[in-house]
Amino acid sequence: MVSLPEELRAREAAARQRVEELQSEAAELALRLEKAREDLSRLEITRETVVQVLAELSEAEVTGPDVAAGDVHEPDKASVPHGSGVTMVPP
């Protein structure tokens, strides 16, 4: 028959092992989460840049080719971007 102190030590060792396993899993998940956040951030920035460029191109078409690139006004956020062969995908 196993004594109570021996049983408690065995259970403590098993619990400690489980904690270490979970800590390892948590560290791995934290790294994966950080990478996913970085990927998301890059995609958001790319989408925002594409929308801005398309809006500027649309405004340049409206104002005419004689307007210098530096003279183009900030596009109205409500304006619809235009781009030949470009499909806008909602976020």
N, C-alpha and C positions, 0 to 999 in steps of 0.2 A: 504494500500500500504506500502511496506517495504522501509525503507529509505536506501540510499546508504551506509552510515556507517554500518548499521546492515547487509546488504548483504555482504559487504567486510569482516566483522567479521565472518560471517557464512562460507564464502568461505575459509578464512584463517584457521578456525578451521578444516574444511574438509581436506584442504591441509596438515595441521599439522598431522592429524590422518593418512593420507596416508603415509606420511614420516615415522612416527613411525612404521607402518605396514611393510613398505619396509625395514627399518633398522632391524627389527626383522627377516624378511625373509633372509636378507643378512647375518646376524649373523649365522643363522641355516645353510645356504649354505656354509659358511666359515668352519664350523665344519665338515660338510659332505665332503667337498673338502679335508680338512686335513686328515681325516680318509682314504679317497680313495688314497691319496698320500702315506700314510703309508703302506697301503695294496700293492700298486704298488711297493714300495721300497722293501718290504719283498719278493715279488715274484721275482723281478729282482735279489736280492741277492741269493735266493734259486736256480734260474736257473743258475747263474754264478757258484755257488758252485757245482752243479750237473755236469756241463760241465767240471769244473776243475777236479773233482774226476774221472769222466769217462776218461778224457785224461790221468790222472796219472795211472789209471788201464790199459789203452791201452799200455802205455809206459812200465809199469811193465811187461806186457805179452811179449812185444818185447824183453826187456833186460833180461828176465828170472827171476825166483824166488829167485836166490842167491843174488840179489841186495837188500841191506837193504833199508828200507823205507826212511831213511834220505839221502840215496845216489841217490835217483831218481832225475833226472834233471828236470827242469821246462819243461812242455810239450810245443811243438811247437804249436802256436795258429792255424796254418794251419792244424794240424793233426786232423783226424776224431776220435772222442771219440768212445769207444766201451763199450757196456754193454749188458750182456745177459738179454733178456726180457725187455729192456729199449727202449722206443720210444722217440726220440728227437723231440720236438715241437718247430718250429721257433717262435721267439718273435713276 
